[in-house]
Amino acid sequence: MRPSGKHLRTAVADDLRRAIETGELPPGATLPTEPVLMQRYGVSRNTVRNALGDLENAGLIEVRQGRGRQVRRREPVWIYASRSESRARRRPSGVDSWVDDMRSQGRVPRTDIEVAVLHAPVDVSERLNLDNGATVAVRRRIRFADDQPWNMNDSYYPMWLAQEVPAILDPADVTTGLTVHLADRGYAQVYYNDELTARMPTPDEAKALNIGPGVPVMCHMRTGVTKGGKPIRVTVTVMPGDRHRLLYEVPA
């Protein structure tokens, strides 16, 4: 292939994209060096760099220190969203659903937890039926799989509930999960409202989760509601799009 004209950059990027999508360049493969690509396509170094930049921005390749440019590995984990907080499922296992799911897929999970009291973001206060600027308790988690940061998971609770259930502001992990713990204290969540959106990560999210250029995130917002219709918890999970598959099982 010898592209010509003003579309040289696009032609080079498209040919490399085809090689990636067909498996000619499999995940983890190192791309040819810039001089090799210049000779192969008969183009300048600047054209090659621009084409490679397009592939990097599309999330198809990444620059690895000392290894050059490699095809990005895509080994997403399954998140079983419709049963991830089932009390029936979690009581026998005695572990958090994230831990359960990761172990079942051969991963080694861990979670770093921080707790804080802060003013609720607007979208959280709306879903908890709180006044704008109301104070909430938040449990912030960065979840890891095989020692790699995998997603961010923030759970917000109204302060009246945090005062009644001290475990909310305890940075220690609750092995059965707060869903079960809250139910045992009389605050069972009988249904959830789930909202899914996609966007590009913020700089802080990209840094914390090692997200490469061109990779969007999926935001999963879950509001837990009690039998009386009272929302008591909003959880926001930020998941890099190339690391997660969200599965819902919907009864026919």
N, C-alpha and C positions, 0 to 999 in steps of 0.2 A: 504493500500500500504506500503510495506517495501522494499525500494530500497537497492541494495547491490552492492559491487564492487566499481570500481574507478569512476563510473558515479553517485554516490550518489547526488552530488551537482546538476547535470543536471536534475536528476530524480525529485528532490524536486522542483526545479524551474519550470520544465515542468508541474508538477501537479498543482502548484499554478497558473501558467499561464492559464491552462485550466479552472480553477475555475473562473478566472477573465474574460476570453473570453466568457464563457457560461453564465455569470451573476450570478453564484453561489456566487461570491464575487462582488457585484455591485459597481459602482463608489461611492466613499466616505466611503465604508466599511472599518472597521479596521481589519487588519490581526491578527490572533492569535499571542500570545506572543512567544518569542523564546523557553521558556520551553515547551509550549504546542506543538509547531512544532517538537521539539526534541523528545517528547514522541510519537507523531503521526507517525513520519517517522522512529523512531528508529535510529537517527543519532546524531552526536555531535553538540555542539553549533557552532563550527567553520563552519561546513557544512551548517547549517541553515543560518548563517550570510552571507556566500558566495552566497548561492542561492538567498537570499533576495537582496543582492547587485547586482546580475545579473538582477533581475526584476526592481530594481531602475534604473540601467544603461540603461535598455530598455524603460524607461519612463512609466512603468506600475504602479508603486507604488511610493509613496513619504513619507518622514518622516515629520510628523507634530509635532511641539513642544507641549509636554504634551498630545499628542493623539496617539503616536506610529506610526506604518506604516499603511498607508491607500492606498486604490486603487485610483489612480489619476482620478479626475473628468475630463471628456472630454465634454465640452459644447462649441463647436466652433461656431463662428459667420460666417455668409455668407458675402463675399465681392463680390459685383456685378461688376467685373472688366471691362466688356465691356461697361457699362453705368455709371461708377462712376464719370466721368468727362464730361458727356453730358451737354452742355450749355442749351439745351431745358429742361432738367430735373431740373437743379439747379436754373434757374431764378425764377420759381414760388415759390419754397420752401424758398429761401433766406438763406439757411444754407449750410454748407459744406456737401459733400456727405458722409463722415464718420459719421457725426452727424445724418444725415438722415437715413443711414443704421442701425445704432445702435438703434436709437429710434424706428424704425419699427420692431426691434426684441426684444423690451422690455428692452433694456439696457439704462443705464445712461452714456452718453459719455462726455468727456472733453479732451482738448488738451493743452499741455504745449509747448510753442514755444520759440525757441532761434534763433537769426540770427547771421551770421558771414561772414567775408570775409577771404578766405583762398586759398591755391593752390589746384587746382582740382586734385582729384585722377586720375590715368592714365585712368581707364575705363570711367570716366566721360568726361575727355578732349577729348578722342577719339570720343565719341558719339556727343559731341558738336562741333567737328571739330576745336578744339583749340590746340595750341602748348602745349607740355608737360610742366607742371609747371605754366600754365596760372592761373591767379587769377579769382575766381568765387565768387558769392554771394550764400549763402546757408541758407535755412530756415529749421531748425531742429525741428522736432516734436516728442514728445512721446505722443501717444494716449492712453487714458484710457477708460475702460468700467467698470462701477460699482466700480470706484475708484481703479481698478487693472490695472497696465501697460499692454497694449495689444500688441502694435507694435511700431516700430520706423520708421519714415518717413522723409527722407531728400530730399529736392528739390534744385537742383543746377541750377544757371542761369549765363550766361556770364555777365561780368561787364558792358559792353556797354548797356545791357538791364536793369540792375539794376539802372543805372544812368538815363535812360529814364523813368523808372517806379519805383518811390521811394517806393511804397508799398512793393516791394520785400524785402527791408531791414527794414521794419517796423515790430517790434515784435508783434504788435497787429494782431489778427486774421482778415482775410478778409472774412466777412460772406458769400459773394457770391462765394468765392473762387478766387484764382488768375487766374484760367483758364478763367473765365468770365471777370475779370478785365483786363487781358492782351488783350482779344479780343476787349473789349471796347476801348482800346488804339491802336488798329490796328495790334495786334499781335495774331490773332486767330490761334490756333493749329488745323489743319484740319485732321490730323491723328496721331496715336501713334504707335511706335514700342515697343512691350512688350517682355521682356526676363524673363524667370523663371529659377531659379537654386535652388538647395537644398544643405545645408551643415550644419555642427555643428556650434553653436554660438561661437563668441569670448567671452573671459571672461567678457569684458565690457558689451556686449549684454546680456549675461546670468544674470549679476547683475542688469542691468537696467530694464529688463523685468521679473525678477524672474523666469528664466527658470531652470527647474530641470534637473538632470543628464539624459542623454540618449534621450533628446528631440531635434530634429533638427529644423532648421529654414528654411523657404522658403524666397528667395530673389526675389522680383518683381522689375525689372528695367524698367521704362517707359520713352521713349524719345518722347517729343512733337515736332512736325514738322509743320512749317507754309506752306501756299499755295505755296510759292516759293521753297519749299524743304529745308528750313533752319531750323536746329534743334535749339531750343531756351531754352529747359528745359530738365533736366534728374532728375527723381525722383526714389529714391531707398527706398523700403519698406522692412523691416525685420520683418517677422511674425513667431512666434513660431508655429511649425507644428501642435500642438494639439489644437490650438485655432482658426484656420481659415479654411474656405472652400472657395476657389476661384472659382467663377462661370463666365464662358464666354458664352454669347448667340451668336451663329454663324448662320447667315442666311443660309438657305438651298439653 
